[in-house]
């Protein structure tokens, strides 16, 4: 559960322990997709009149592809989170680091905050392994499985220097 009753929050803190599924409507096209539900834990409490504070952690796995060879992969995401929520009539609600809560709201929804932290934490350019050789720029062969049959490209701008050194092309 990632939505909490604001009336109850004013009286006492609550424990956050819920999941944000990969098919939740909070996700937008182009977001780095979680491979499985994201687990959110922590403590949510009132932090003054119309303000709330969540301190916790999100954990999940992002699905993607290697930036060099395009192999499918998954990468773990573990991030500590600290969010402030404020009612829209609060002056702090205009701060871009504060999540606005409508003044008449009865529920505090953590899903948009989790999505934002996920977008900041998920790796944009993951590698399948540190020594990934990628794809051949000419034929597209996966260089991790072996060399391709392409001839090495020679830059003709260096021909004058090769002649000085006595190298043949």
Secondary structure by P-SEA (a helix, b strand, c coil): cccccaaaaacbbbbbbbbbccccccccccccccccbbbbbbbbbbccccbbbbbbbbbbbbbbbbccccccbbbbbbbbbbbbbbcccccccccccccccccccccccaaaaaaaaaaacccccccccccccccccccccccccccccccccccccaaaaaaaacccc
